[in-house]
Amino acid sequence: MFKNVDATVMRSTRYIALVVLIGSLLMEAVFLIIGRWDYTVLLGNLLGAATAIANFFIMALTVQRSLEMAPEDASKRVRSSHSLRMLMLLVICLIGGAAPCFDIFAVVIPLVFPSIGAKLSGVLMKEEK
């Protein structure tokens, strides 16, 4: 499955996974410090973090594959992927809110970590130049 995945996609996904892991550890620590930590926070964090990483990987893979297509087809593919990924995020949030084994905040907060990682990446790249 990963044979045709570009090295840049894999490197970016590993970077985002690291950012999500660090963010998740910090979030767990905050829940522990404020006295709200229990197993639902851990399970919610696992669900949210896995979803965040999968969402980023699917997005990066879609962009990689769309580069090999005609512009009109690529645009359709990217829009379609975006819609399906947003639906996936909505379903995960609904599951996280409905199932008592998940803390909804611990599900939703990790979904923001890839965005933070992307912004940090831009800042770090500016400093390298």
All heavy atoms as an XYZ file, in Angstrom:
983
protein
N       0.809     -1.192      0.000
C       0.000      0.000      0.000
C       0.859      1.266      0.000
O       0.530      2.237     -0.649
C      -0.914     -0.011      1.222
C      -1.735      1.223      1.351
S      -2.730      1.151      2.838
C      -3.257      2.821      2.908
N       1.971      1.253      0.708
C       2.800      2.443      0.818
C       3.903      2.498     -0.229
O       4.737      3.388     -0.192
C       3.412      2.534      2.217
C       2.394      2.716      3.306
C       2.151      1.714      4.220
C       1.671      3.883      3.398
C       1.211      1.882      5.218
C       0.722      4.070      4.394
C       0.495      3.054      5.302
N       3.906      1.558     -1.174
C       4.953      1.534     -2.190
C       4.934      2.786     -3.064
O       5.978      3.321     -3.395
C       4.804      0.307     -3.088
C       5.227     -0.981     -2.463
C       5.092     -2.104     -3.453
C       5.431     -3.424     -2.804
N       5.233     -4.534     -3.738
N       3.764      3.235     -3.448
C       3.649      4.362     -4.369
C       3.509      5.711     -3.662
O       3.204      6.697     -4.302
C       2.456      4.156     -5.301
C       2.631      2.927     -6.170
O       3.749      2.559     -6.485
N       1.533      2.297     -6.527
N       3.735      5.721     -2.366
C       3.621      6.965     -1.613
C       4.951      7.712     -1.706
O       6.014      7.157     -1.429
C       3.246      6.699     -0.140
C       3.188      7.989      0.647
C       1.927      5.960     -0.060
N       4.857      8.971     -2.096
C       6.035      9.813     -2.243
C       6.751      9.982     -0.900
O       6.112     10.029      0.157
C       5.598     11.179     -2.788
C       6.771     12.049     -3.159
O       7.450     11.727     -4.149
O       7.011     13.042     -2.440
N       8.063     10.096     -0.949
C       8.854     10.256      0.276
C       8.472     11.533      1.032
O       8.481     11.568      2.270
C      10.342     10.276     -0.066
N       8.110     12.580      0.298
C       7.706     13.828      0.942
C       6.424     13.644      1.743
O       6.286     14.182      2.846
C       7.511     14.935     -0.115
O       8.726     15.078     -0.847
C       7.142     16.254      0.527
N       5.489     12.867      1.201
C       4.234     12.595      1.909
C       4.527     11.829      3.190
O       3.987     12.153      4.257
C       3.248     11.814      1.006
C       2.049     11.318      1.797
C       2.796     12.678     -0.163
N       5.379     10.838      3.115
C       5.721     10.054      4.307
C       6.451     10.910      5.348
O       6.143     10.842      6.534
C       6.578      8.844      3.924
C       5.820      7.800      3.118
S       4.328      7.197      3.932
C       5.029      6.246      5.252
N       7.399     11.731      4.890
C       8.148     12.592      5.814
C       7.209     13.598      6.486
O       7.275     13.802      7.702
C       9.272     13.311      5.055
C      10.197     14.108      5.930
C      11.410     14.679      5.180
N      11.056     15.419      3.976
C      11.266     14.989      2.727
N      11.849     13.828      2.512
N      10.919     15.723      1.695
N       6.320     14.199      5.712
C       5.371     15.167      6.270
C       4.417     14.495      7.249
O       4.086     15.064      8.299
C       4.572     15.833      5.152
O       5.422     16.560      4.309
N       3.978     13.293      6.920
C       3.073     12.569      7.808
C       3.771     12.192      9.109
O       3.180     12.297     10.187
C       2.503     11.325      7.109
O       1.845     11.731      5.902
C       1.511     10.600      7.997
N       5.021     11.790      9.029
C       5.777     11.485     10.257
C       5.931     12.743     11.114
O       5.798     12.690     12.339
C       7.151     10.893      9.920
C       7.111      9.433      9.538
C       8.495      8.806      9.519
N       9.365      9.383      8.508
C       9.463      8.962      7.254
N       8.730      7.951      6.844
N      10.286      9.539      6.415
N       6.196     13.883     10.483
C       6.315     15.146     11.210
C       4.992     15.479     11.910
O       4.978     15.807     13.091
C       6.721     16.276     10.252
C       6.574     17.649     10.855
C       7.493     18.117     11.798
C       5.511     18.468     10.509
C       7.350     19.371     12.367
C       5.368     19.725     11.072
C       6.287     20.175     11.996
O       6.134     21.407     12.570
N       3.888     15.361     11.180
C       2.575     15.655     11.765
C       2.270     14.670     12.890
O       1.731     15.053     13.933
C       1.473     15.653     10.681
C       1.647     16.853      9.747
C       0.081     15.623     11.293
C       1.525     18.217     10.409
N       2.620     13.405     12.712
C       2.395     12.413     13.764
C       3.179     12.774     15.023
O       2.670     12.637     16.145
C       2.782     11.025     13.270
N       4.396     13.267     14.855
C       5.203     13.691     16.003
C       4.561     14.898     16.703
O       4.475     14.937     17.930
C       6.627     14.036     15.558
C       7.569     14.538     16.653
C       7.802     13.452     17.714
C       8.887     15.001     16.061
N       4.084     15.856     15.920
C       3.416     17.028     16.496
C       2.159     16.599     17.256
O       1.897     17.075     18.363
C       3.079     18.060     15.392
C       2.152     19.144     15.917
C       4.349     18.672     14.823
N       1.392     15.685     16.661
C       0.171     15.194     17.319
C       0.529     14.459     18.607
O      -0.139     14.627     19.634
C      -0.659     14.313     16.360
C      -1.792     13.613     17.093
C      -1.207     15.148     15.205
N       1.584     13.665     18.588
C       2.016     12.953     19.787
C       2.412     13.929     20.894
O       1.974     13.796     22.042
C       3.194     12.025     19.472
C       3.832     11.328     20.662
C       2.851     10.361     21.315
C       5.095     10.609     20.250
N       3.201     14.932     20.554
C       3.626     15.916     21.551
C       2.418     16.690     22.079
O       2.260     16.881     23.297
C       4.688     16.871     20.961
C       5.985     16.102     20.699
C       4.939     18.062     21.892
C       7.005     16.850     19.866
N       1.552     17.116     21.174
C       0.339     17.830     21.591
C      -0.547     16.968     22.474
O      -1.125     17.444     23.458
N      -0.653     15.691     22.128
C      -1.474     14.770     22.912
C      -0.913     14.573     24.316
O      -1.660     14.535     25.294
C      -1.583     13.415     22.200
O      -2.321     13.548     21.009
N       0.404     14.448     24.412
C       1.030     14.310     25.737
C       0.802     15.555     26.583
O       0.504     15.451     27.787
C       2.524     14.021     25.589
C       2.881     12.650     25.016
C       4.386     12.554     24.749
C       2.421     11.541     25.930
N       0.930     16.716     25.961
C       0.675     17.965     26.690
C      -0.787     18.047     27.127
O      -1.084     18.456     28.259
C       1.041     19.172     25.831
C       2.531     19.382     25.571
C       2.746     20.499     24.546
C       3.251     19.698     26.863
N      -1.697     17.654     26.248
C      -3.120     17.684     26.591
C      -3.421     16.728     27.742
O      -4.148     17.076     28.674
C      -3.972     17.317     25.372
C      -5.460     17.400     25.643
S      -6.456     16.823     24.267
C      -6.213     15.057     24.403
N      -2.860     15.537     27.688
C      -3.045     14.573     28.783
C      -2.544     15.170     30.094
O      -3.186     15.022     31.140
C      -2.307     13.268     28.488
C      -2.876     12.457     27.339
C      -4.140     11.712     27.678
O      -4.343     11.360     28.862
O      -4.930     11.463     26.750
N      -1.390     15.850     30.052
C      -0.831     16.465     31.260
C      -1.762     17.544     31.807
O      -1.961     17.636     33.026
C       0.551     17.053     30.955
N      -2.347     18.334     30.916
C      -3.276     19.378     31.362
C      -4.490     18.751     32.032
O      -4.926     19.197     33.100
C      -3.684     20.292     30.189
C      -4.852     21.190     30.574
C      -2.498     21.121     29.721
N      -5.059     17.715     31.426
C      -6.197     17.026     32.048
C      -5.812     16.476     33.416
O      -6.610     16.520     34.361
C      -6.709     15.891     31.153
C      -7.735     16.310     30.143
C      -7.370     16.661     28.858
C      -9.081     16.340     30.477
C      -8.313     17.038     27.925
C     -10.040     16.715     29.557
C      -9.657     17.071     28.272
N      -4.599     15.948     33.533
C      -4.129     15.411     34.810
C      -3.975     16.527     35.845
O      -4.421     16.391     36.994
C      -2.794     14.694     34.596
C      -2.272     13.824     35.710
C      -3.246     12.699     36.021
C      -0.917     13.247     35.339
N      -3.397     17.646     35.437
C      -3.161     18.765     36.354
C      -4.469     19.352     36.865
O      -4.585     19.685     38.053
C      -2.296     19.853     35.666
C      -0.866     19.332     35.491
C      -2.304     21.157     36.454
C       0.001     20.174     34.581
N      -5.462     19.474     35.991
C      -6.729     20.075     36.428
C      -7.660     19.067     37.096
O      -8.771     19.413     37.497
C      -7.457     20.799     35.273
C      -7.897     19.816     34.177
C      -6.606     21.922     34.710
C      -8.767     20.440     33.100
N      -7.205     17.825     37.208
C      -7.977     16.801     37.912
C      -9.139     16.222     37.124
O     -10.065     15.680     37.719
N      -9.092     16.316     35.817
C     -10.176     15.798     34.979
C      -9.759     14.557     34.184
O     -10.470     14.126     33.304
C     -10.633     16.886     33.980
C     -11.253     18.092     34.591
C     -12.758     18.177     34.518
N     -13.412     17.399     33.502
C     -13.935     17.874     32.379
N     -13.873     19.148     32.120
N     -14.529     17.071     31.522
N      -8.576     13.999     34.493
C      -8.094     12.869     33.717
C      -8.772     11.589     34.179
O      -8.898     11.313     35.368
C      -6.582     12.710     33.845
C      -6.044     11.751     32.829
C      -5.550     12.065     31.605
C      -5.962     10.334     32.946
N      -5.181     10.926     30.951
C      -5.421      9.835     31.747
C      -6.303      9.424     33.929
C      -5.199      8.487     31.506
C      -6.092      8.071     33.691
C      -5.539      7.615     32.500
N      -9.219     10.792     33.213
C      -9.662      9.418     33.449
C      -9.477      8.652     32.143
O      -8.934      9.187     31.168
C     -11.102      9.354     33.978
C     -12.133      9.911     33.002
O     -11.766     10.280     31.877
O     -13.311      9.959     33.367
N      -9.903      7.419     32.110
C      -9.674      6.594     30.925
C     -10.369      7.146     29.682
O      -9.917      6.918     28.558
C     -10.100      5.139     31.177
C     -11.592      4.916     31.091
C     -12.169      4.475     29.915
C     -12.420      5.175     32.185
C     -13.544      4.292     29.825
C     -13.781      5.001     32.111
C     -14.339      4.548     30.926
O     -15.691      4.374     30.830
N     -11.458      7.901     29.843
C     -12.163      8.453     28.682
C     -11.308      9.500     27.971
O     -11.412      9.669     26.759
C     -13.520      9.077     29.077
O     -13.309     10.187     29.947
C     -14.421      8.057     29.739
N     -10.466     10.195     28.722
C      -9.553     11.173     28.119
C      -8.530     10.438     27.262
O      -8.263     10.832     26.121
C      -8.865     12.027     29.206
C      -7.786     12.925     28.597
C      -9.892     12.854     29.961
N      -7.978      9.359     27.778
C      -7.002      8.583     27.024
C      -7.627      8.007     25.750
O      -7.062      8.129     24.658
C      -6.428      7.457     27.885
C      -5.417      6.541     27.194
C      -4.203      7.331     26.726
C      -5.010      5.409     28.122
N      -8.805      7.398     25.879
C      -9.463      6.817     24.702
C      -9.859      7.896     23.696
O      -9.699      7.708     22.480
C     -10.688      6.005     25.121
C     -10.411      4.735     25.926
C     -11.721      4.058     26.322
C      -9.520      3.790     25.153
N     -10.357      9.015     24.181
C     -10.706     10.111     23.285
C      -9.495     10.664     22.567
O      -9.537     10.961     21.369
N      -8.396     10.775     23.294
C      -7.153     11.256     22.703
C      -6.664     10.300     21.621
O      -6.232     10.735     20.553
C      -6.103     11.421     23.797
C      -4.893     12.189     23.330
O      -4.762     12.582     22.187
N      -3.971     12.408     24.250
N      -6.719      9.015     21.884
C      -6.297      8.031     20.881
C      -7.153      8.127     19.622
O      -6.630      8.093     18.499
C      -6.348      6.618     21.464
C      -5.309      6.301     22.535
C      -5.587      4.944     23.164
C      -3.909      6.352     21.953
N      -8.464      8.248     19.802
C      -9.367      8.366     18.660
C      -9.099      9.651     17.880
O      -8.965      9.630     16.652
C     -10.822      8.320     19.134
C     -11.897      8.479     18.044
C     -11.840      7.320     17.059
C     -13.274      8.586     18.684
N      -9.002     10.761     18.581
C      -8.768     12.042     17.913
C      -7.410     12.111     17.236
O      -7.290     12.597     16.110
N      -6.378     11.624     17.893
C      -5.027     11.664     17.334
C      -4.918     10.784     16.093
O      -4.356     11.197     15.072
C      -4.005     11.237     18.380
N      -5.465      9.570     16.167
C      -5.432      8.673     15.007
C      -6.190      9.287     13.828
O      -5.737      9.214     12.676
C      -6.015      7.314     15.378
N      -7.308      9.911     14.118
C      -8.101     10.550     13.069
C      -7.352     11.732     12.462
O      -7.358     11.916     11.241
C      -9.458     11.009     13.634
O     -10.134      9.877     14.184
C     -10.324     11.635     12.567
N      -6.715     12.528     13.289
C      -5.970     13.694     12.804
C      -4.835     13.272     11.874
O      -4.641     13.858     10.804
C      -5.416     14.493     13.982
N      -4.102     12.238     12.263
C      -2.986     11.758     11.437
C      -3.509     11.145     10.146
O      -2.972     11.405      9.058
C      -2.114     10.762     12.234
C      -1.452     11.481     13.414
C      -1.069     10.112     11.333
C      -0.852     10.555     14.452
N      -4.562     10.345     10.234
C      -5.146      9.734      9.036
C      -5.675     10.803      8.089
O      -5.492     10.709      6.866
C      -6.261      8.768      9.424
N      -6.321     11.822      8.627
C      -6.853     12.906      7.807
C      -5.728     13.600      7.045
O      -5.833     13.854      5.850
C      -7.603     13.901      8.694
C      -8.194     15.039      7.907
O      -8.861     14.842      6.900
N      -7.953     16.247      8.369
N      -4.624     13.889      7.732
C      -3.494     14.543      7.072
C      -2.902     13.637      5.991
O      -2.615     14.091      4.884
C      -2.405     14.914      8.082
C      -1.228     15.576      7.421
C      -1.240     16.936      7.170
C      -0.132     14.829      7.019
C      -0.178     17.546      6.526
C       0.937     15.422      6.377
C       0.913     16.790      6.127
N      -2.724     12.362      6.308
C      -2.137     11.429      5.336
C      -3.008     11.315      4.089
O      -2.500     11.353      2.962
C      -1.929     10.052      5.973
C      -1.377      9.039      5.016
C      -0.056      9.112      4.599
C      -2.168      8.016      4.520
C       0.463      8.183      3.699
C      -1.669      7.090      3.634
C      -0.336      7.171      3.219
N      -4.311     11.195      4.274
C      -5.218     11.091      3.128
C      -5.161     12.367      2.292
O      -5.146     12.312      1.056
C      -6.658     10.784      3.596
C      -6.719      9.389      4.217
C      -7.653     10.912      2.449
C      -7.999      9.118      4.999
N      -5.107     13.527      2.953
C      -5.005     14.786      2.225
C      -3.713     14.843      1.408
O      -3.728     15.172      0.218
C      -5.048     15.967      3.187
C      -4.916     17.306      2.475
S      -4.207     18.617      3.484
C      -2.628     17.972      3.935
N      -2.593     14.513      2.031
C      -1.301     14.562      1.344
C      -1.257     13.570      0.189
O      -0.744     13.882     -0.896
C      -0.176     14.278      2.336
N      -1.804     12.388      0.392
C      -1.837     11.382     -0.658
C      -2.715     11.836     -1.824
O      -2.369     11.634     -2.991
C      -2.344     10.058     -0.084
C      -2.115      8.802     -0.892
C      -0.638      8.593     -1.165
C      -2.684      7.606     -0.149
N      -3.824     12.470     -1.516
C      -4.710     12.983     -2.563
C      -3.999     14.048     -3.392
O      -4.084     14.046     -4.623
C      -5.993     13.574     -1.945
O      -6.662     12.548     -1.226
C      -6.917     14.137     -3.006
N      -3.296     14.947     -2.727
C      -2.556     15.983     -3.445
C      -1.476     15.350     -4.314
O      -1.304     15.723     -5.485
C      -1.958     17.014     -2.462
C      -0.988     17.949     -3.170
C      -3.072     17.796     -1.791
N      -0.761     14.375     -3.768
C       0.282     13.686     -4.547
C      -0.305     13.070     -5.805
O       0.221     13.254     -6.901
C       0.943     12.591     -3.717
C       1.930     11.747     -4.523
C       2.257     10.407     -3.877
O       2.307     10.309     -2.666
N       2.454      9.394     -4.688
N      -1.396     12.361     -5.661
C      -1.991     11.677     -6.817
C      -2.633     12.650     -7.792
O      -2.692     12.393     -8.986
C      -2.983     10.642     -6.325
C      -2.250      9.558     -5.521
C      -2.883      8.232     -5.602
N      -1.997      7.238     -4.979
C      -2.366      6.417     -4.040
N      -3.604      6.426     -3.600
N      -1.505      5.541     -3.546
N      -3.116     13.771     -7.289
C      -3.759     14.740     -8.182
C      -2.733     15.454     -9.062
O      -3.087     15.966    -10.128
C      -4.572     15.754     -7.384
O      -3.730     16.593     -6.638
N      -1.474     15.481     -8.651
C      -0.435     16.105     -9.457
C      -0.194     15.356    -10.766
O       0.347     15.922    -11.713
C       0.873     16.209     -8.663
C       0.855     17.171     -7.482
C       2.148     17.067     -6.691
C       0.605     18.592     -7.949
N      -0.603     14.109    -10.816
C      -0.427     13.288    -12.010
C      -1.632     13.358    -12.947
O      -1.650     12.696    -13.963
C      -0.189     11.835    -11.592
C       1.002     11.665    -10.667
C       1.013     10.337     -9.939
O       0.041      9.564    -10.084
O       1.981     10.087     -9.215
N      -2.635     14.170    -12.600
C      -3.877     14.220    -13.362
C      -3.994     15.533    -14.129
O      -3.258     16.488    -13.868
C      -5.079     14.093    -12.420
C      -5.045     12.893    -11.522
S      -6.341     12.977    -10.296
C      -7.521     11.910    -11.050
N      -4.981     15.559    -15.011
C      -5.317     16.802    -15.691
C      -5.861     17.785    -14.650
O      -6.468     17.358    -13.658
C      -6.369     16.536    -16.766
N      -5.663     19.086    -14.853
C      -6.086     20.072    -13.839
C      -7.555     19.968    -13.433
O      -7.870     20.087    -12.249
C      -5.799     21.417    -14.514
C      -4.705     21.125    -15.478
C      -4.938     19.724    -15.954
N      -8.449     19.745    -14.375
C      -9.875     19.652    -14.038
C     -10.155     18.429    -13.174
O     -10.898     18.505    -12.190
C     -10.739     19.582    -15.311
C     -10.584     20.771    -16.236
C      -9.370     20.659    -17.149
O      -8.936     19.526    -17.477
O      -8.826     21.702    -17.525
N      -9.565     17.305    -13.546
C      -9.757     16.071    -12.777
C      -9.124     16.189    -11.394
O      -9.674     15.716    -10.397
C      -9.157     14.877    -13.514
C      -9.879     14.569    -14.821
O     -11.070     14.932    -14.938
O      -9.248     13.981    -15.726
N      -7.961     16.827    -11.337
C      -7.279     17.012    -10.055
C      -8.119     17.873     -9.120
O      -8.257     17.562     -7.934
C      -5.914     17.655    -10.280
N      -8.695     18.926     -9.660
C      -9.530     19.803     -8.847
C     -10.740     19.053     -8.294
O     -11.080     19.199     -7.119
C      -9.991     20.995     -9.695
O     -10.840     21.822     -8.962
N     -11.362     18.239     -9.116
C     -12.509     17.442     -8.664
C     -12.091     16.461     -7.576
O     -12.797     16.273     -6.590
C     -13.126     16.683     -9.839
C     -13.897     17.545    -10.794
C     -14.441     16.717    -11.944
C     -15.083     17.590    -12.997
N     -15.516     16.819    -14.167
N     -10.957     15.831     -7.786
C     -10.478     14.844     -6.810
C     -10.175     15.491     -5.463
O     -10.529     14.957     -4.411
C      -9.243     14.136     -7.341
C      -8.755     13.052     -6.414
C      -7.593     12.294     -6.978
N      -7.457     11.061     -6.253
C      -7.073      9.927     -6.779
N      -6.805      9.854     -8.049
N      -6.953      8.853     -6.034
N      -9.525     16.641     -5.484
C      -9.180     17.324     -4.238
C     -10.454     17.784     -3.519
O     -10.578     17.629     -2.302
C      -8.217     18.505     -4.503
C      -8.059     19.384     -3.282
C      -6.858     17.976     -4.954
N     -11.410     18.341     -4.257
C     -12.672     18.772     -3.637
C     -13.436     17.592     -3.057
O     -13.966     17.662     -1.949
C     -13.546     19.502     -4.658
C     -13.146     20.943     -4.871
C     -14.234     21.745     -5.582
N     -14.759     21.092     -6.765
C     -14.361     21.286     -8.010
N     -13.403     22.162     -8.251
N     -14.902     20.645     -9.020
N     -13.471     16.500     -3.794
C     -14.162     15.300     -3.326
C     -13.502     14.755     -2.062
O     -14.175     14.395     -1.094
C     -14.157     14.241     -4.425
O     -14.625     13.023     -3.957
N     -12.183     14.708     -2.071
C     -11.442     14.228     -0.904
C     -11.713     15.127      0.301
O     -11.907     14.625      1.414
C      -9.949     14.202     -1.204
O      -9.205     13.942     -0.034
N     -11.722     16.422      0.082
C     -11.978     17.358      1.176
C     -13.351     17.103      1.786
O     -13.492     17.031      3.016
C     -11.856     18.800      0.692
C     -12.086     19.807      1.767
N     -13.301     20.398      1.966
C     -11.258     20.298      2.722
C     -13.219     21.226      2.990
N     -11.990     21.184      3.470
N     -14.347     16.950      0.940
C     -15.712     16.701      1.438
C     -15.781     15.408      2.234
O     -16.380     15.362      3.318
C     -16.695     16.641      0.273
O     -16.746     17.871     -0.395
N     -15.171     14.359      1.724
C     -15.207     13.060      2.417
C     -14.427     13.109      3.727
O     -14.852     12.536      4.737
C     -14.679     11.960      1.516
C     -15.579     11.600      0.334
C     -14.869     10.622     -0.603
C     -16.905     11.030      0.809
N     -13.304     13.824      3.731
C     -12.525     13.930      4.968
C     -13.269     14.734      6.023
O     -13.242     14.397      7.205
C     -11.141     14.533      4.693
C     -10.222     13.587      3.941
C      -8.813     14.120      3.730
N      -8.773     15.326      2.930
C      -8.585     16.559      3.404
N      -8.367     16.753      4.678
N      -8.571     17.603      2.600
N     -13.958     15.790      5.605
C     -14.744     16.573      6.571
C     -15.902     15.740      7.122
O     -16.222     15.824      8.311
C     -15.282     17.856      5.922
C     -14.211     18.874      5.573
S     -13.187     19.347      6.986
C     -11.636     18.574      6.561
N     -16.500     14.908      6.276
C     -17.546     13.997      6.738
C     -16.979     13.006      7.755
O     -17.602     12.742      8.787
C     -18.176     13.264      5.555
C     -19.288     12.278      5.881
C     -20.464     12.989      6.542
C     -19.747     11.570      4.613
N     -15.777     12.498      7.476
C     -15.116     11.581      8.407
C     -14.894     12.262      9.760
O     -15.170     11.683     10.812
C     -13.774     11.118      7.834
C     -12.940     10.296      8.798
S     -11.274      9.900      8.222
C     -10.449     11.485      8.329
N     -14.413     13.510      9.737
C     -14.172     14.241     10.985
C     -15.472     14.462     11.749
O     -15.508     14.322     12.979
C     -13.481     15.576     10.704
C     -12.067     15.499     10.140
C     -11.540     16.899      9.836
C     -11.130     14.770     11.073
N     -16.538     14.783     11.030
C     -17.838     14.973     11.670
C     -18.318     13.687     12.337
O     -18.758     13.700     13.490
C     -18.872     15.462     10.648
C     -20.307     15.594     11.164
C     -20.392     16.660     12.242
C     -21.253     15.896     10.015
N     -18.201     12.574     11.628
C     -18.635     11.284     12.176
C     -17.822     10.932     13.416
O     -18.375     10.492     14.431
C     -18.554     10.166     11.102
C     -18.709      8.789     11.715
C     -19.594     10.400     10.015
N     -16.516     11.140     13.354
C     -15.660     10.847     14.516
C     -16.056     11.724     15.706
O     -16.143     11.246     16.841
C     -14.166     11.036     14.167
C     -13.723      9.966     13.175
C     -13.291     11.025     15.416
C     -13.794      8.539     13.661
N     -16.329     12.996     15.453
C     -16.753     13.886     16.544
C     -18.102     13.455     17.115
O     -18.306     13.501     18.336
C     -16.808     15.329     16.060
S     -15.176     16.047     15.776
N     -19.002     13.028     16.255
C     -20.301     12.545     16.734
C     -20.144     11.279     17.572
O     -20.775     11.143     18.621
C     -21.251     12.302     15.558
C     -21.747     13.552     14.834
C     -22.546     13.167     13.593
C     -22.564     14.425     15.760
N     -19.295     10.378     17.119
C     -19.030      9.159     17.889
C     -18.396      9.523     19.232
O     -18.778      9.003     20.280
C     -18.117      8.194     17.097
C     -18.878      7.605     15.900
C     -17.587      7.076     17.999
C     -18.004      6.847     14.922
N     -17.421     10.437     19.193
C     -16.757     10.875     20.427
C     -17.706     11.533     21.410
O     -17.536     11.412     22.616
N     -18.718     12.217     20.889
C     -19.688     12.860     21.763
C     -20.770     11.923     22.260
O     -21.294     12.094     23.355
N     -21.091     10.913     21.462
C     -22.197     10.012     21.814
C     -21.757      8.835     22.681
O     -22.505      8.400     23.558
C     -22.858      9.491     20.546
N     -20.579      8.322     22.435
C     -20.120      7.146     23.179
C     -19.559      7.570     24.529
O     -18.679      8.437     24.599
C     -19.055      6.399     22.375
N     -20.053      6.980     25.601
C     -19.600      7.393     26.940
C     -18.149      7.026     27.253
O     -17.590      7.528     28.229
C     -20.562      6.661     27.880
C     -21.104      5.529     27.094
C     -21.081      5.947     25.652
N     -17.533      6.204     26.411
C     -16.144      5.817     26.686
C     -15.139      6.858     26.195
O     -13.941      6.705     26.412
C     -15.840      4.454     26.070
S     -15.965      4.418     24.285
N     -15.622      7.936     25.538
C     -14.743      8.980     25.026
C     -15.061     10.323     25.675
O     -16.219     10.678     25.836
C     -14.898      9.148     23.509
C     -14.560      7.932     22.707
C     -15.530      7.302     21.956
C     -13.276      7.413     22.696
C     -15.236      6.192     21.202
C     -12.969      6.298     21.944
C     -13.947      5.674     21.197
N     -14.032     11.071     26.018
C     -14.196     12.454     26.446
C     -14.205     13.297     25.163
O     -13.247     13.265     24.389
C     -13.045     12.876     27.358
C     -13.187     14.291     27.844
O     -12.954     15.216     27.028
O     -13.522     14.489     29.025
N     -15.276     14.042     24.932
C     -15.437     14.777     23.679
C     -14.319     15.790     23.458
O     -13.841     15.965     22.337
C     -16.827     15.454     23.589
C     -17.037     16.103     22.211
C     -17.018     16.472     24.682
C     -17.059     15.160     21.055
N     -13.869     16.446     24.515
C     -12.788     17.416     24.362
C     -11.493     16.726     23.953
O     -10.733     17.255     23.144
C     -12.585     18.215     25.654
C     -13.753     19.081     25.994
C     -14.578     18.777     27.062
C     -14.047     20.195     25.225
C     -15.663     19.572     27.375
C     -15.134     21.003     25.528
C     -15.948     20.686     26.599
N     -11.250     15.545     24.506
C     -10.043     14.796     24.167
C     -10.105     14.238     22.748
O      -9.078     13.928     22.161
C      -9.824     13.664     25.169
N     -11.294     14.119     22.196
C     -11.444     13.693     20.795
C     -11.196     14.880     19.872
O     -10.484     14.766     18.875
C     -12.850     13.102     20.533
C     -13.061     12.846     19.047
C     -13.061     11.826     21.321
N     -11.764     16.024     20.190
C     -11.752     17.172     19.288
C     -10.416     17.920     19.307
O      -9.917     18.334     18.250
C     -12.915     18.132     19.628
C     -12.836     19.410     18.818
C     -14.247     17.433     19.395
N      -9.826     18.105     20.459
C      -8.601     18.913     20.562
C      -7.467     18.386     19.673
O      -6.826     19.178     18.975
C      -8.162     19.067     22.036
C      -9.184     19.941     22.787
C      -6.766     19.690     22.144
C      -8.998     19.989     24.293
N      -7.189     17.077     19.617
C      -6.104     16.613     18.745
C      -6.334     16.879     17.257
O      -5.383     16.881     16.479
C      -6.048     15.099     19.014
C      -6.617     14.942     20.368
C      -7.677     15.993     20.479
N      -7.568     17.127     16.866
C      -7.839     17.417     15.458
C      -7.239     18.756     15.032
O      -7.065     19.018     13.839
C      -9.351     17.407     15.195
C     -10.060     16.083     15.474
C     -11.553     16.222     15.231
C      -9.475     14.945     14.650
N      -6.875     19.590     16.004
C      -6.278     20.900     15.725
C      -4.749     20.805     15.624
O      -4.118     21.657     15.006
C      -6.684     21.902     16.833
C      -6.077     23.264     16.614
C      -8.192     21.996     16.926
N      -4.171     19.777     16.184
C      -2.707     19.669     16.240
C      -2.025     19.684     14.868
O      -0.968     20.314     14.735
C      -2.276     18.442     17.048
C      -2.660     18.508     18.508
C      -2.840     17.344     19.238
C      -2.839     19.714     19.165
C      -3.190     17.379     20.577
C      -3.190     19.762     20.503
C      -3.362     18.594     21.215
N      -2.551     19.004     13.824
C      -1.878     19.097     12.519
C      -1.803     20.522     11.980
O      -0.804     20.910     11.368
C      -2.729     18.202     11.614
C      -3.319     17.208     12.539
C      -3.613     17.991     13.798
N      -2.831     21.309     12.228
C      -2.818     22.707     11.785
C      -1.713     23.478     12.500
O      -0.992     24.273     11.880
C      -4.183     23.339     12.058
O      -4.187     24.691     11.727
N      -1.580     23.238     13.793
C      -0.507     23.879     14.558
C       0.847     23.434     14.022
O       1.762     24.248     13.850
C      -0.648     23.550     16.060
C      -1.923     24.185     16.618
C       0.585     24.001     16.847
C      -2.293     23.715     18.013
N       0.976     22.145     13.743
C       2.228     21.623     13.194
C       2.579     22.228     11.849
O       3.740     22.537     11.575
N       1.580     22.431     11.002
C       1.824     23.037      9.688
C       2.300     24.476      9.847
O       3.215     24.921      9.144
C       0.560     22.977      8.851
N       1.705     25.200     10.779
C       2.126     26.584     11.020
C       3.543     26.625     11.597
O       4.353     27.463     11.207
C       1.136     27.286     11.937
C      -0.176     27.619     11.238
C      -1.188     28.179     12.201
C      -2.489     28.539     11.541
N      -3.183     27.463     10.864
N       3.834     25.721     12.522
C       5.187     25.649     13.084
C       6.205     25.300     12.008
O       7.322     25.817     12.009
C       5.250     24.607     14.196
C       4.664     24.995     15.534
C       4.687     23.800     16.488
C       5.417     26.155     16.138
N       5.826     24.426     11.096
C       6.707     24.034     10.010
C       7.078     25.243      9.158
O       8.236     25.409      8.777
C       6.033     22.969      9.148
O       6.821     22.678      8.027
N       6.104     26.098      8.887
C       6.375     27.309      8.117
C       7.341     28.229      8.831
O       8.241     28.805      8.230
N       7.177     28.365     10.136
C       8.069     29.216     10.927
C       9.474     28.615     10.963
O      10.468     29.318     10.787
C       7.516     29.389     12.365
C       8.550     30.041     13.266
C       6.238     30.195     12.336
N       9.558     27.302     11.155
C      10.865     26.650     11.232
C      11.601     26.717      9.901
O      12.824     26.881      9.864
C      10.699     25.189     11.680
C      10.174     24.989     13.092
C       9.921     23.507     13.352
C      11.127     25.553     14.120
N      10.875     26.612      8.802
C      11.516     26.679      7.482
C      12.051     28.085      7.208
O      13.083     28.237      6.590
C      10.550     26.248      6.386
C      10.236     24.781      6.405
S       9.097     24.402      5.079
C      10.033     23.163      4.224
N      11.333     29.124      7.672
C      11.813     30.499      7.501
C      13.115     30.697      8.238
O      14.015     31.355      7.751
C      10.772     31.499      8.026
C       9.674     31.796      7.068
C       8.777     32.886      7.633
C       7.653     33.207      6.689
N       6.758     34.236      7.246
N      13.216     30.126      9.459
C      14.422     30.282     10.256
C      15.602     29.570      9.614
O      16.732     30.027      9.709
C      14.191     29.767     11.673
C      13.290     30.656     12.488
C      13.053     30.134     13.891
O      13.668     29.117     14.272
O      12.248     30.740     14.619
N      15.352     28.442      8.925
C      16.435     27.700      8.275
C      17.007     28.471      7.081
O      18.172     28.401      6.786
C      15.942     26.329      7.820
C      15.749     25.368      8.950
C      15.236     24.012      8.470
O      15.199     23.788      7.250
O      14.891     23.191      9.316
N      16.142     29.216      6.378
C      16.595     29.977      5.214
C      17.383     31.161      5.700
O      18.352     31.580      5.328
C      15.405     30.447      4.386
C      14.710     29.311      3.690
C      13.555     29.826      2.880
C      12.835     28.678      2.193
N      11.686     29.095      1.441
